[in-house]
Amino acid sequence: MIILKAKPVIEKRRAELIAKVQNLSAQGKRVPHLSVVLVGNDPASQIYVSKKETTASLVGFTHESIRFPSDVNPELVRLKVQELNQNPAVDGILIQRPLPAQFQESEVSLWVHPEKDVDCLHPENIGLLVTGNPRFSPCTPGGIMLLLDHYEIAVQGKVVCVIGRSAIVGKPLAALLLLRNATVIQIHRATQNPAELCRLADVICVAAGSRGLVQESWVKPGAVIVDVGIHRTAEGKITGDVDVNSVATLPSAMSPVPGGVGPMTIQVLLENTFTSALRKR
């Protein structure tokens, strides 16, 4: 079985990105700038933002993280995002999710200007993706596609099962797969006979947020599995949405948790920011 590790993909693409940023700098041009907005003290979000800061620095970007307390009035955050939208030196803006209960996602998704929406969550950018003219690649789905491409796993003409229908992963991933001429089956909590449908798939992408959901009965021999889930057990072990022990002998390739999809998400975020910076020159 091939283990779809992110590390070799990241090393190759990060080196290419660093060279591009250095080339901009050598020409006396401004390097890309990423602004991240963080509300509250969610431990996972704190870790994610820290990783984004570190990686942005590694590739030569300038960056800032703007932090607000968890009880902040959403209007104050909106005004700050509007300020970033109007700043020509800011190329990419990301509002870290999840947000506290006083925020309405339907409103927040409209705050970042579509041309700086490097997380690809604005309805305009989702619409461009669905109609086949993406401005940016959604970060986690885009990372999945880069992972498959690196390991030369083609999806054209293949049956791909996407488990989950979130606006961040499941829905945009299905759109990206359709652009690659895959035949997509989308499974969600109301799906009847999910194991039977999933077993038809050549490639399984699971982003259900349910630890150990995919069992042996869900996987046909030789299938490729991409596991987006991430969970911490009582013992502190990190696991995904796939019951690895149950399916161990079946897949021809599978992404590990951790070390699979997660690092790819940040890579796509940085590449989107670089793309945004180039479009503004």
Buried (B, 14 or more C-beta within 10 A) or exposed (E): EEEBBBEEBBEEBBEEBEEBBEEBEEEEEBBBBBBBBBBBEBEEBBEBBEBBBEBBEEBBBBBEBBBBEEEBEBEEBBEBBEEBBEEEEBBBBBBBBEBBEEBEEEEBBBBBBBBBBBBBBBEBBBEBBBEEEBBBBBBBBBBBBBBBEBBEBEBEEBBBBBBBBBEBBBBBBBBBBBBBEBBBBBBEEEBEEBBEBBBEBBBBBBBBBBBBBBBBEBBBEEBBBBBBBBBEEEEEEEBBBBBBEBBEEBBBBBBBBEBBBBBBBBBBBBBBBBBBBEEEE
